[in-house]
Amino acid sequence: MREKLIEILKDCCPDVDFETETSLIDDGILESLDIVTIVTDIMHTFGVTLSVDDLLPENFNSVDDMLRLIGSKL
C-alpha cells in the first residue's frame, strides 16, 4: 500500500522526497490543488471514500498520516 501511495504522490509532485518529509501541509509543500488530485487518486486506487471531514492538514502531512487515513477507511 505504501508503494502505491508514494507512486500517487510522485505523480503529483515529482520533486518531493515523500519518504522523509513529515510536514507536507505545514511547510506548504502540498497545495490545495495537489490535495484534490491526491484525494481523488487515493479514492480511486484504494477504493475508499474520503469526506470533507477527512480533509484535515494532519491527515496529509506525511505518507504515514495518509496511510493511517486510508487504513481507517478500509
C-alpha positions in Angstrom: 0.0 0.0 0.0 2.9 2.4 0.8 4.4 1.9 -2.6 1.1 2.7 -4.4 0.6 5.8 -2.3 4.2 7.1 -2.9 3.6 6.5 -6.7 0.4 8.6 -6.5 2.3 11.4 -4.6 5.3 11.3 -7.0 2.9 11.6 -10.0 1.6 14.8 -8.4 4.8 16.3 -7.1 7.9 14.5 -8.5 10.4 16.7 -6.8 9.4 15.9 -3.2 11.0 13.2 -1.1 7.9 11.7 0.4 9.9 9.1 2.4 11.4 11.7 4.7 9.1 14.7 4.6 6.8 15.0 7.6 5.3 18.5 7.1 3.9 18.4 3.7 1.0 20.7 4.6 2.5 22.7 7.4 5.5 23.6 5.2 3.4 24.4 2.2 4.9 21.6 0.1 1.4 20.4 -0.9 -1.1 23.0 -2.1 -4.9 22.7 -2.2 -4.9 21.6 -5.9 -2.4 18.9 -5.1 -4.6 17.7 -2.2 -7.6 17.5 -4.6 -5.6 15.4 -7.0 -4.2 13.2 -4.3 -7.5 12.6 -2.6 -9.1 11.6 -6.0 -6.3 9.2 -6.8 -6.4 7.7 -3.3 -10.1 7.1 -3.5 -9.8 5.5 -7.0 -6.7 3.4 -6.2 -7.7 2.1 -2.8 -11.4 2.0 -3.2 -12.1 4.2 -0.2 -14.4 7.2 0.3 -13.0 10.3 1.9 -15.3 13.0 3.2 -14.8 16.7 3.7 -14.2 15.8 7.4 -11.2 13.8 6.4 -9.6 16.7 4.6 -7.6 17.9 7.6 -4.0 19.0 7.5 -2.9 16.4 10.0 -4.2 13.6 7.6 -1.9 14.8 4.8 1.3 15.9 6.5 3.2 12.7 5.7 3.0 9.4 4.0 2.4 7.7 7.3 -0.5 10.1 8.1 -2.1 9.3 4.7 -1.6 5.6 5.2 -3.4 5.8 8.6 -6.3 7.7 7.0 -6.6 5.1 4.2 -6.3 2.3 6.7 -9.2 3.8 8.8 -11.4 3.7 5.7 -10.7 0.2 4.5 
